[in-house]
């Protein structure tokens, strides 16, 4: 990439371990050491204890990212894989580099924002669960959450959202439930793509992000994926993951096993 863009390697920052002392925060009292560095989704993997090969988490925020830890074997290519996921570096600790893959949904929580801000049929994102629970099913209404196009597995930026199957009996609850279930069905797409590219079966899926607090969505995701869903105790697992990386560097935790055993889901949802 540097050669293609004619960027000298010396202009790039040095690659360092994700867990280890990087320097001192000299602007703070006592100049505490800075001991962790990670991307958003990589930190969320750690925060949800997905530190062994085959473990996976999904973050449902405005968009959604599903990440799988694969282990120390480097990917054969840095390009998009056949099922639509991308290889990532999960983290480096010492000399060990751990790789993974990522599946991406371009719009997740933005669909709930659309219900609230543009259609005005819910008062808040939290209100969507109460409204959707007022009906047992969508009555045949189907929603495809492609407001920004489709990511994994299709990667079609020209795709657009669909709301179909409306009848005279369709009301606010059916529309809201259809939106939540549509995002859940796209979550199942991400899971299927990740399993195909990783060549493994993901037995349980851990989730965080704003939509993870929505019980109707959580059940829809469990049903769509036919997997047990474990809900993170903190919606922002990224911050916890960054703390784990720093704590491993200074001895607060001694091993990845400590990180894994610290996981205690707030809820477990059966399909």
Secondary structure, DSSP 4 states (H G I P E B T S, - for coil): -HHHHT--GGGSPPP--SEEEEEE-TTSTT-PEEEE---HHHHHHHHTT--STT-EEEEESSSEEEEEEEESSPPS-SSPPTTS-EEEEEEEETTEEEEEEEEEES-SHHHHHIIIIII---SSTTHHHHHHTTSSS-TT-EEE--TT-B-TTT-BTT---EEE---TT--HHHHHHHHHHHHHHHHHHHHHHHHHHHTS---EEEEESGGGG-HHHHHHHHHHHTSEEEE-SSS-HHHHHHHHHHHHHHTSS-SHHHHHHT---SEEE--
